[in-house]
Amino acid sequence: MIEVKGAARREDVRIAIPGLLGLVGCVPIYNAQYDDRAGELEESRIEFQPEANRTSLIASGGNRVFWVDKVPPLDQQYLRSMIPGDPSTQIQYEWSKDKFETEDYHFGEQIIGDCDFGTSLAYKVTDGGDVSGKIAQTSIGSSQLCAIDGAFVYFLIGNSTLIKWAPPTAVPTDGGSQAIPFVDLEQPPTMIVGSVSGFGVIGNLGLFAEQDGDLYTVDLTTKQSKFLHNDEKVVGSVFFDGSGVLYESANGPRYLALTDAEDPPDTSFADMVSDGGYHLNFKLGDIQQPAGNGEFVLHDRHVVYRGERGIFAYGLDTHNVIDLLLDRGEGIDLELAYHSPAVTKGGQLFVIGGDSFGIDVIGPAFQVDLKDRLR
């Protein structure tokens, strides 16, 4: 992607020097158009957490938003959550005090999972207590691969055993509070024989990524698996819903539709965005292109993603790209860039803003209501 854009610029210079001079003369106009549009979008932006709180993680779980911050003056790090728009629902999870391995967190509507090697814990979403709702899960061995859906936590043990656990913190509607072997992935009828490097669960649908980058779905009722024949190997983040899978590959993000076809369509997401009709101006014609760093979510038949200079949404039905937030500044003059998009079930977008390029972003958090934007 970068090489292609660079070649196009060099070709423009060789073909039309006068045109280049005209472009230079128009740069202030193009930049003014960008600033005007950024300002318009900021009118719909709410500051969710101030810069002083140093938000370092933001995520969604059902209708709640979760975040990690260090609130002055004590600067103790906590995980917190709330239902957007209702401050009375805010919870500070005392058990999370100064826990820095936040990559172990997994969020659901009822349960927060803290999955680590050797010990995995589950907590009630609605209980911020120090002990209440905490259950250690150590009897099934070491696992850092887990997923949460509803009242259940799923663990992968070894290369093949999927464990289903209903912690006592949730209503035990299946299997009591015991961790029970649920699927042997290597045995019929599932037959996924490669080592699994990641998975997720939505209802009765499981998505599994093999270490070699192949993707499979598993019907958790029938235990039947389906190889998705993904065109590229998975090399990073994967996000899925009941309709499709968005995954990172060595050649950029791709969207794979979940259909009944034996070989479902698998498309370059960058190509989809290129055909999405978004064009701010000649100088800034590629700012909507996906940044390729795994910052994307699926929500309401849209992909909400980090572009080259902001947060955008692509409509899977409309095939249109719309801008949601545009960065301020660029390069060494970067003032504010939006990262880590998360969307709640109610259509509230949350992002972290910072002056970094996406690695360990810490800063203020912002909220945007998407209900009137995604169309």
N, C-alpha and C positions, 0 to 999 in steps of 0.2 A: 504493500500500500504506500509506504513512504517513498520508495524508489519510483513508483509510477508517477506520483505527484511531482517529484523533483524533475523527472524527465520532461514532463509537460511544461514546467516552468522554463527549462533550458530551451525547449523547442520554440516557445513563445518569443524568447529573446532573439533567437536567430532569425526568425521569420519577420518580425516587425519591431524594429527599434523604436519608431515613432509611437507605436501602440504602447510600448513599455513606458515611455516618457509620460504618455497620457495617464497610464495607470498610477505612476508615482504621484502625479498631480492630484489624482482622485483619492489617494489614501486617506487624507483627513475626513473626506466625505464618507467613505466606507466605515471608518472607525466611529464616526458620529452616528451612523445608522446602527451600528452594533451597540453603542452605549445607550441609544434611545430604546432599543428593544430590550436590553438588559434591565433598564429602569422600569419599563412597562411590566416585565415579568416579576420584578421585585415588589410591585404593588400587591401581588397576590401571595407574597411570602411572609410568613410569620416567624419571628425569632422564638424558637422553642426552648433553647438553652443558651444563655449568654456565653461569650468567649471565656469569661473568668471561670466557668465551671469545667472547662477542659474536657469536653465530651470526646471519648475515644472509641466508643462502639455504639452503633444504633441498629436495631433489628425489630422485626415485627413477629407477633405470634397471635394469630386471630385478630381480634379487634383491639389488642393492646400494642403499644410501642414500648420497647425495652431499650435502655441505654446505660452506659457506664460513664461515670464522671467523677471529678474531684472538686467538690464544692468548697470554696473558701469559707471561713479562715483556716479550718483544720486540714483541708486537702486530703481527707481520707477517701479512698476509692470505694464506691459502692455500685452495685447494680440496682436499677430502679425501673419501674414501669407505671403506666397509667393508660386509661382510656382517653384518647385525644378529645380535647374540649371539656373534660371533666376533671379538674385538678383534685377534687375530693377523692378520686380513685387512685391517686399516686401512692405507690408502695416503695419503701426502701428495704431491700433485703439484707438484714443484718448479717446473715451467714456469708455474704459476699465481701465483707469488709477487707479491703486491701488484698483481694485475690487478683493476681495479675495474669493468670492463664485464661483469659477471657475467650480464647479460641475453643475452649472445651464446652462453652455454653451452647445449649440447643433449646429453642423456645416453641411452646405450643400454647393452645388456649387454656389448658388446665395445668400443665406441668412445665417446669423448667428442669432440664437435664444438665448435669455437670459430669460429663463423661471423660474419664481419665484412665490411664493404665492402672489396673489393679483395683481401683475403687471408683464406682460410678454412683452418683447421688441423684435423687429426684426431690423436687420441692413443689409445694403448692404455689401456683401463680398468685393466688389471693392471700397468701400468708407470708408476711415478711419476717416472721419470728426467727430466733436464733437456732432453735431445735425442732420446733413443731413442723411436721411435714417433711422431715429429712430422713431418708432411708439409705443406708449403705448397701450397695449391691456388690459383694465380693465373692460369692460362692461359685460364680460361673466362670471365673478366670479373668484374665486381663483383656480389656478391649477399649479402644478409643473410638471405634466406629459405632455410632448409635443414631437413632432417628426417633422423633416423637410424633405421634398422631393421636389426637383425642386424649383418652385416658391411659394410653399405652406407651411404653418405651420399648424399642426394638434394639437388640444388640447383635453384632456379628462376632461370633467366637471362632477362632481359627480361620480356616478358609471356606467353611461350608455351613456352619450351624447358625441359623437365625433364631434368636431367643425373643420371645414376647413376654413382657413383664407389665403387670398392672400394679403399680405401687399402691400401698395402703392410703397414700395421700389422695388418690383419685377414687372414684366409685368403681369398685372391682366388678365389672359387668361380665368379665370373661376370665376364667382361670384364677379367680381369687387374687391374692397378692403374691403368688408364686411366679418365679421366673421359669418359664417352660420352653423346652425345645419346640420350635414351631415349624421350621422348614429346614431340611437338609438339602442345600443347594446343589450338591453333587449327585444326588440320587434322583431317580425317576419320581415324578414326571418333570421335575425342574431342570436338572442336568446343566447347571452352570459349573464347568469344571475348572475354570481359571480362578486365580486368586482375586478376590473382590477388594477394591481399594476405596470404595465409597458407595453409599446407598441412601435412599429416602423412601418414605411411605406416605401415601395419601389414601385413606380409607382402605380398600382392598387392592390398591395398586402399589406395587413396589418397583422401584427403578434401581438397577444395579450396574455399576461401572467396574469392569474387570481392570486389572492392573495393566493389561496391554492396550487399554483404551476402548474396548468394545462395550456396547450398551445393551442391556436386556431389561425387559419388563417382566414382572411376575404377578400373576393373578393370585393373591394370597388366599382366596377361597379354594380354587382348584389346584393351586401350586404349580400351574402350567407356566412355563417361561416362553418368551419370544425374543429372539435375537433381532435387533432393530436395523442391522446392516448399515450402521452409520458410516458415511462416506469418509470421514476423517476420524482419527483417534482422539479420544478425550485426553487433554493434558492439564486441565485446571478445573475451574468451577463448573457446576451443572445446576440448572434450575428447571423444574418441571411442574406441570399441572396435568389435569386430565386430558388436555388437548395436544400438548407438545412438550418438547425438550429443547432448552437453549443450553448449548455447551461450548466450552472453549476448546479450540484445536490449535495446532501449530500454525495454521494459516488463518487464524481469526475465529470469532464466534460463529456458530452455525445454529440454525433452527430446524429441528426434526419433528415433523407432524406425527402425532400418534393416531394412526388410522388402522383399518382392518387389512390394509394391503400387506402383502408379504414383504415388500421392500418399500417402506414409507418414504415420502419425499424428504430430502435433506438438503437445505439451501444455505448458501453463504449469507449470514445476516448483514454483512457489509453491502452485498448486492441488493438485498431487500431495501436497505436504507437509501442506497443510491437511486432507487426507483420511487422513493417516497415523496417526491415533489417539494422538499424543503430547499429553499435557496434564499439566504439572507442578502448577499450581494456578491459581486465578482471576486473581490479580494478574499472573502471569507466563505467560499463556496463549499468547504469540506468540514466545517466545524461540527456538523451533525454525525459524521462518521464515527462508529463505535471505537472507543479508545483501546479495546482489546485487552483489558486488565481484569475481566471477570466481574465488573460492577454492573449487574443487571438483575432484574426481577421480572416475573410474569404476573400481570394483574389485569383482570377483566378484559381478556383478549387483547392486551397490549404488552409490549416489551418496554419497560422503563429502564433506561440505561445511561451510563456515563459516556458522553461523546467526547470529541476532541477538545471542546471548550464549553462544557456545560452538561446539563441533564436533559434528555430528550425522551420522547415516547414514540414507538412505532405501532400502528394499529394493524393487527393481524387480519382483520376483516376489511378495514378501510384502505390498507396499504399506504397510509399517509404518515409522515413524520411531523411531529409538532415539538416546539421548544417549550421547556418548563422552567429552566433557570440557566442563565448564561454567566460564565466566569467573568471576573473583573481582572484585567491585566493578563499578561502572558510572559513566558520565559522568565528572565531574571526580574521582571517587573510584575510578576504575579502577585495580586493582592488577595484574591478570594477565589478558590476553586471548590466546586461541590463534588462530594464523594459519598460512597457507601449508601446508595438509595435503598430505602426500605418502604414498603407500602402495607398499611393495615387493611383488614377486610373491609373497613368502612371507606376506603379510598383516600386515606391521608398519606401523603408522601413525606418522608423524613430523610434529610441528608445532613452530613457533617461538612462544614465549611472550613477551609484552611488555606495556608499559603504554601503548601507543599505539592508535590506532583503525584500524590496518592499512596505513598508509603508511610504508614503510621500517622495518618491524619488525625490531628487533635485540634479542636477549636469549637466554635459555636455550632449549634444544631438549628436547622430551619425546617418549617412545616409548610406544605402546600396542599390545599384541598383540590383533589383531582376530579371531583364529581362533575364539574362543569367544563373540565379541560379535555378529558378523553372522549372523543366523539369521532 
